[in-house]
Amino acid sequence: MTRRQRDSFNEINITPLTDIFLVLLIIMMVVAPMLDQQGLNLAVPSNQEEANKIDKEPKIITITVNDNGTYDYDGNVLSSENLISTLKEESKTKTDGLLIQATENSTHGSVVKLMDAARTAGILSISMIGQ
């Protein structure tokens, strides 16, 4: 190998590397404004009295689905015919939604009927727990 052949390998061409970095920089500059993160708005009570007041006033409708397909609300047994009217009335004062408490042997159909009645009554937030 001659000296001339060895000298030709001493320099590395960085032009393609620079081109790649410039393209990546342009892509990041275009994409970065689109990554706007949304925050979470929280209302913190100003004093302890307001915090206690919020905790004492439940604003959610809680209905229990029994094994025999009946519905309990505040100790009263509701029939499936009265569900929509009751939910419409209660959703005016209790605006946080509906909590369905299903017993272990309650039927799927009874729970779905309650969910449909809640949607018909205009309730958008529905939660469910098992007992």
Order of alpha helices (4+ residues) and beta strands (2+ residues): alpha-alpha-alpha-beta-beta-beta-alpha-beta-alpha-beta
